Each structure stands twice: as structure tokens, then as C-alpha cells.
């Protein structure tokens, strides 16, 4: 007879609150990317990917953060 080991989660010792902004029927939050540029990101709890516009990537490349 085999026994499965249980998984124990560690309690979180800190938390951070982020103010959500409503914009065009969705919630967004300001995000500082690599300490270079701040963009509003849409909150999508089901999203599997994150995308940024090409001009933002160009800015990050010029800043040497990518």
C-alpha cells in the first residue's frame, strides 16, 4: 500500500495592496517595467501571456534594460 505525501503551503508573511483603476470597463494598474517606463496593464486573471507594444520594447532596448 502506497501513501501520498501531502503538500503544505507556507503562510504569506506580507501583503501589498494595489489600487485598481477602471478604464473602459476593465481594471488596469500602473506597472513600472525594468525601472524605465510605466504602462497601464489590464488585469486579466485568466491570461496566460503578457504582451507589450513594439515601441515600448524599443524604449526598453534603447535604455539597455532588455
VOSE-38569 format. One record per atom (N, C-alpha, C, O): residue number from 1; chain; atom name; y, z, x. Coordinates in Angstrom, 1 decimal, padded with zeros to 4 digits, always signed. Layout:
VOSE-38569
ATOM nudo banu zavex      v      w      u
ATOM  NUM    A    CA      Y      Z      X
...
***
This chain:
VOSE-38569
ATOM nudo banu zavex      v      w      u
ATOM    1    A     N -001.2 +000.0 +000.8
ATOM    1    A    CA +000.0 +000.0 +000.0
ATOM    1    A     C +001.2 +000.0 +000.9
ATOM    1    A     O +001.4 +000.8 +001.8
ATOM    2    A     N +002.2 -000.9 +000.7
ATOM    2    A    CA +003.4 -001.0 +001.5
ATOM    2    A     C +004.6 -000.4 +000.7
ATOM    2    A     O +004.6 -000.4 -000.5
ATOM    3    A     N +005.5 +000.2 +001.5
ATOM    3    A    CA +006.7 +000.8 +000.9
ATOM    3    A     C +007.9 +000.1 +001.5
ATOM    3    A     O +008.0 -000.3 +002.6
ATOM    4    A     N +008.8 -000.2 +000.6
ATOM    4    A    CA +010.0 -000.9 +000.9
ATOM    4    A     C +011.1 +000.1 +001.3
ATOM    4    A     O +011.2 +001.1 +000.6
ATOM    5    A     N +011.8 -000.2 +002.3
ATOM    5    A    CA +012.9 +000.7 +002.7
ATOM    5    A     C +014.1 +000.5 +001.8
ATOM    5    A     O +014.4 -000.7 +001.5
ATOM    6    A     N +014.8 +001.5 +001.4
ATOM    6    A    CA +016.0 +001.4 +000.6
ATOM    6    A     C +017.2 +001.0 +001.4
ATOM    6    A     O +017.2 +001.3 +002.6
ATOM    7    A     N +018.2 +000.5 +000.8
ATOM    7    A    CA +019.4 +000.1 +001.5
ATOM    7    A     C +020.5 +001.2 +001.1
ATOM    7    A     O +020.7 +001.4 -000.1
ATOM    8    A     N +021.1 +001.7 +002.1
ATOM    8    A    CA +022.1 +002.7 +001.8
ATOM    8    A     C +023.5 +002.2 +002.2
ATOM    8    A     O +023.6 +001.8 +003.4
ATOM    9    A     N +024.4 +002.2 +001.3
ATOM    9    A    CA +025.8 +001.7 +001.6
ATOM    9    A     C +026.6 +002.9 +002.2
ATOM    9    A     O +026.5 +004.0 +001.7
ATOM   10    A     N +027.4 +002.6 +003.2
ATOM   10    A    CA +028.3 +003.7 +003.7
ATOM   10    A     C +029.5 +003.8 +002.8
ATOM   10    A     O +030.0 +002.7 +002.3
ATOM   11    A     N +030.0 +004.9 +002.5
ATOM   11    A    CA +031.2 +005.1 +001.7
ATOM   11    A     C +032.4 +004.6 +002.5
ATOM   11    A     O +032.5 +004.7 +003.7
ATOM   12    A     N +033.3 +004.0 +001.7
ATOM   12    A    CA +034.6 +003.5 +002.3
ATOM   12    A     C +035.5 +004.6 +002.5
ATOM   12    A     O +035.8 +005.4 +001.6
ATOM   13    A     N +036.0 +004.8 +003.7
ATOM   13    A    CA +036.9 +005.9 +004.0
ATOM   13    A     C +038.4 +005.6 +003.8
ATOM   13    A     O +039.2 +006.5 +003.9
ATOM   14    A     N +038.7 +004.3 +003.6
ATOM   14    A    CA +040.1 +004.0 +003.4
ATOM   14    A     C +040.2 +002.8 +002.4
ATOM   14    A     O +039.2 +002.1 +002.1
ATOM   15    A     N +041.4 +002.6 +001.9
ATOM   15    A    CA +041.6 +001.5 +001.0
ATOM   15    A     C +043.0 +001.0 +001.2
ATOM   15    A     O +043.9 +001.6 +001.7
ATOM   16    A     N +043.2 -000.3 +000.7
ATOM   16    A    CA +044.5 -000.9 +000.8
ATOM   16    A     C +044.8 -001.5 -000.6
ATOM   16    A     O +044.0 -002.2 -001.2
ATOM   17    A     N +046.0 -001.3 -001.0
ATOM   17    A    CA +046.5 -001.9 -002.3
ATOM   17    A     C +047.3 -003.1 -001.9
ATOM   17    A     O +048.1 -003.1 -001.0
ATOM   18    A     N +047.1 -004.2 -002.7
ATOM   18    A    CA +047.8 -005.4 -002.5
ATOM   18    A     C +048.4 -005.8 -003.8
ATOM   18    A     O +047.7 -005.8 -004.9
ATOM   19    A     N +049.8 -006.0 -003.8
ATOM   19    A    CA +050.4 -006.4 -005.1
ATOM   19    A     C +050.2 -007.8 -005.4
ATOM   19    A     O +050.4 -008.7 -004.6
ATOM   20    A     N +049.6 -008.1 -006.6
ATOM   20    A    CA +049.3 -009.4 -007.1
ATOM   20    A     C +050.6 -010.0 -007.8
ATOM   20    A     O +051.3 -009.2 -008.5
ATOM   21    A     N +050.8 -011.2 -007.6
ATOM   21    A    CA +051.9 -011.9 -008.2
ATOM   21    A     C +051.3 -012.9 -009.2
ATOM   21    A     O +050.4 -013.6 -008.8
ATOM   22    A     N +051.9 -013.0 -010.4
ATOM   22    A    CA +051.4 -014.0 -011.3
ATOM   22    A     C +052.2 -015.3 -011.2
ATOM   22    A     O +053.5 -015.2 -011.1
ATOM   23    A     N +051.5 -016.4 -011.0
ATOM   23    A    CA +052.2 -017.7 -010.8
ATOM   23    A     C +051.4 -018.8 -011.5
ATOM   23    A     O +050.3 -019.0 -011.2
ATOM   24    A     N +052.0 -019.4 -012.5
ATOM   24    A    CA +051.4 -020.5 -013.2
ATOM   24    A     C +050.0 -020.1 -013.8
ATOM   24    A     O +049.1 -020.9 -013.8
ATOM   25    A     N +049.9 -018.9 -014.3
ATOM   25    A    CA +048.7 -018.5 -015.0
ATOM   25    A     C +047.6 -018.0 -014.0
ATOM   25    A     O +046.5 -017.6 -014.5
ATOM   26    A     N +047.9 -017.9 -012.7
ATOM   26    A    CA +046.9 -017.4 -011.8
ATOM   26    A     C +047.5 -016.3 -011.0
ATOM   26    A     O +048.8 -016.1 -011.0
ATOM   27    A     N +046.7 -015.5 -010.3
ATOM   27    A    CA +047.3 -014.5 -009.4
ATOM   27    A     C +047.3 -015.0 -008.0
ATOM   27    A     O +046.3 -015.6 -007.5
ATOM   28    A     N +048.3 -014.7 -007.3
ATOM   28    A    CA +048.5 -015.0 -005.9
ATOM   28    A     C +048.9 -013.8 -005.0
ATOM   28    A     O +049.5 -012.9 -005.6
ATOM   29    A     N +048.6 -013.9 -003.7
ATOM   29    A    CA +049.0 -012.8 -002.8
ATOM   29    A     C +049.6 -013.5 -001.6
ATOM   29    A     O +049.0 -014.5 -001.1
ATOM   30    A     N +050.6 -012.9 -001.0
ATOM   30    A    CA +051.1 -013.5 +000.3
ATOM   30    A     C +050.2 -013.1 +001.4
ATOM   30    A     O +049.8 -011.9 +001.5
ATOM   31    A     N +049.8 -014.1 +002.2
ATOM   31    A    CA +048.9 -013.9 +003.4
ATOM   31    A     C +049.6 -014.4 +004.6
ATOM   31    A     O +050.0 -015.5 +004.7
ATOM   32    A     N +049.6 -013.5 +005.7
ATOM   32    A    CA +050.1 -013.9 +007.0
ATOM   32    A     C +049.0 -014.5 +007.8
ATOM   32    A     O +048.0 -013.8 +008.0
ATOM   33    A     N +049.1 -015.7 +008.2
ATOM   33    A    CA +048.0 -016.4 +008.9
ATOM   33    A     C +048.3 -016.4 +010.4
ATOM   33    A     O +049.3 -016.9 +010.8
ATOM   34    A     N +047.4 -015.8 +011.1
ATOM   34    A    CA +047.5 -015.7 +012.6
ATOM   34    A     C +048.8 -015.2 +013.1
ATOM   34    A     O +049.3 -015.6 +014.1
ATOM   35    A     N +049.5 -014.4 +012.3
ATOM   35    A    CA +050.8 -013.8 +012.7
ATOM   35    A     C +051.9 -014.9 +012.8
ATOM   35    A     O +052.9 -014.7 +013.4
ATOM   36    A     N +051.7 -016.1 +012.2
ATOM   36    A    CA +052.6 -017.2 +012.4
ATOM   36    A     C +053.3 -017.6 +011.1
ATOM   36    A     O +054.5 -017.8 +011.1
ATOM   37    A     N +052.6 -017.8 +010.0
ATOM   37    A    CA +053.1 -018.4 +008.8
ATOM   37    A     C +052.5 -017.6 +007.6
ATOM   37    A     O +051.4 -017.3 +007.5
ATOM   38    A     N +053.4 -017.3 +006.6
ATOM   38    A    CA +053.0 -016.7 +005.4
ATOM   38    A     C +052.9 -017.7 +004.2
ATOM   38    A     O +053.8 -018.4 +004.0
ATOM   39    A     N +051.7 -017.7 +003.6
ATOM   39    A    CA +051.5 -018.5 +002.4
ATOM   39    A     C +051.0 -017.7 +001.3
ATOM   39    A     O +050.4 -016.6 +001.4
ATOM   40    A     N +051.2 -018.2 +000.1
ATOM   40    A    CA +050.7 -017.6 -001.1
ATOM   40    A     C +049.3 -018.1 -001.3
ATOM   40    A     O +049.1 -019.4 -001.5
ATOM   41    A     N +048.3 -017.3 -001.4
ATOM   41    A    CA +046.9 -017.7 -001.6
ATOM   41    A     C +046.5 -017.3 -003.1
ATOM   41    A     O +046.8 -016.2 -003.5
ATOM   42    A     N +045.8 -018.2 -003.8
ATOM   42    A    CA +045.3 -017.9 -005.1
ATOM   42    A     C +044.1 -017.0 -005.0
ATOM   42    A     O +043.2 -017.3 -004.2
ATOM   43    A     N +044.1 -016.0 -005.8
ATOM   43    A    CA +042.9 -015.1 -005.9
ATOM   43    A     C +041.9 -015.7 -006.8
ATOM   43    A     O +042.1 -015.9 -007.9
ATOM   44    A     N +040.7 -016.0 -006.2
ATOM   44    A    CA +039.6 -016.6 -006.9
ATOM   44    A     C +038.3 -015.9 -006.4
ATOM   44    A     O +037.8 -016.2 -005.4
ATOM   45    A     N +037.9 -014.9 -007.2
ATOM   45    A    CA +036.7 -014.1 -006.8
ATOM   45    A     C +035.4 -014.9 -006.7
ATOM   45    A     O +034.5 -014.4 -006.1
ATOM   46    A     N +035.4 -016.1 -007.2
ATOM   46    A    CA +034.2 -016.9 -007.2
ATOM   46    A     C +034.2 -018.0 -006.1
ATOM   46    A     O +033.3 -018.8 -006.0
ATOM   47    A     N +035.3 -018.1 -005.4
ATOM   47    A    CA +035.4 -019.1 -004.4
ATOM   47    A     C +034.5 -018.9 -003.2
ATOM   47    A     O +034.3 -017.8 -002.7
ATOM   48    A     N +034.0 -020.0 -002.7
ATOM   48    A    CA +033.1 -020.0 -001.5
ATOM   48    A     C +033.8 -020.4 -000.3
ATOM   48    A     O +033.4 -020.2 +000.8
ATOM   49    A     N +034.9 -021.2 -000.5
ATOM   49    A    CA +035.7 -021.7 +000.7
ATOM   49    A     C +037.1 -021.4 +000.5
ATOM   49    A     O +037.6 -021.1 -000.5
ATOM   50    A     N +037.8 -021.5 +001.7
ATOM   50    A    CA +039.3 -021.3 +001.7
ATOM   50    A     C +039.8 -022.6 +002.3
ATOM   50    A     O +039.3 -023.1 +003.4
ATOM   51    A     N +040.9 -023.2 +001.8
ATOM   51    A    CA +041.5 -024.4 +002.3
ATOM   51    A     C +043.0 -024.2 +002.5
ATOM   51    A     O +043.6 -023.5 +001.8
ATOM   52    A     N +043.5 -024.8 +003.6
ATOM   52    A    CA +044.9 -024.8 +003.8
ATOM   52    A     C +045.4 -026.2 +004.0
ATOM   52    A     O +044.6 -027.1 +004.4
ATOM   53    A     N +046.7 -026.5 +003.6
ATOM   53    A    CA +047.2 -027.9 +003.8
ATOM   53    A     C +047.3 -028.3 +005.2
ATOM   53    A     O +047.4 -027.5 +006.1
ATOM   54    A     N +047.2 -029.6 +005.4
ATOM   54    A    CA +047.3 -030.2 +006.8
ATOM   54    A     C +048.6 -029.8 +007.5
ATOM   54    A     O +048.5 -029.6 +008.7
ATOM   55    A     N +049.7 -029.7 +006.8
ATOM   55    A    CA +050.9 -029.3 +007.5
ATOM   55    A     C +050.9 -027.9 +008.0
ATOM   55    A     O +051.5 -027.5 +009.0
ATOM   56    A     N +050.2 -027.0 +007.3
ATOM   56    A    CA +050.0 -025.6 +007.7
ATOM   56    A     C +049.2 -025.6 +009.0
ATOM   56    A     O +049.5 -024.9 +009.9
ATOM   57    A     N +048.1 -026.4 +009.0
ATOM   57    A    CA +047.3 -026.5 +010.2
ATOM   57    A     C +048.1 -027.0 +011.4
ATOM   57    A     O +048.0 -026.4 +012.5
ATOM   58    A     N +048.9 -028.0 +011.2
ATOM   58    A    CA +049.8 -028.5 +012.2
ATOM   58    A     C +050.7 -027.4 +012.8
ATOM   58    A     O +050.9 -027.3 +014.0
ATOM   59    A     N +051.3 -026.6 +011.9
ATOM   59    A    CA +052.2 -025.5 +012.3
ATOM   59    A     C +051.4 -024.5 +013.1
ATOM   59    A     O +051.9 -024.0 +014.2
ATOM   60    A     N +050.2 -024.2 +012.7
ATOM   60    A    CA +049.4 -023.2 +013.5
ATOM   60    A     C +049.0 -023.8 +014.9
ATOM   60    A     O +048.9 -023.0 +015.8
ATOM   61    A     N +048.7 -025.1 +014.9
ATOM   61    A    CA +048.3 -025.7 +016.2
ATOM   61    A     C +049.6 -025.7 +017.1
ATOM   61    A     O +049.4 -025.3 +018.3
ATOM   62    A     N +050.7 -026.0 +016.6
ATOM   62    A    CA +052.0 -026.0 +017.4
ATOM   62    A     C +052.3 -024.6 +017.9
ATOM   62    A     O +052.8 -024.4 +019.0
ATOM   63    A     N +051.9 -023.6 +017.1
ATOM   63    A    CA +052.2 -022.2 +017.5
ATOM   63    A     C +051.1 -021.7 +018.5
ATOM   63    A     O +051.3 -020.6 +019.1
ATOM   64    A     N +050.1 -022.5 +018.7
ATOM   64    A    CA +049.0 -022.1 +019.6
ATOM   64    A     C +048.1 -021.0 +019.1
ATOM   64    A     O +047.4 -020.3 +019.8
ATOM   65    A     N +048.0 -020.9 +017.7
ATOM   65    A    CA +047.2 -019.8 +017.2
ATOM   65    A     C +045.9 -020.4 +016.6
ATOM   65    A     O +045.0 -019.6 +016.1
ATOM   66    A     N +045.7 -021.7 +016.7
ATOM   66    A    CA +044.4 -022.3 +016.3
ATOM   66    A     C +043.8 -023.1 +017.5
ATOM   66    A     O +042.8 -023.7 +017.4
***
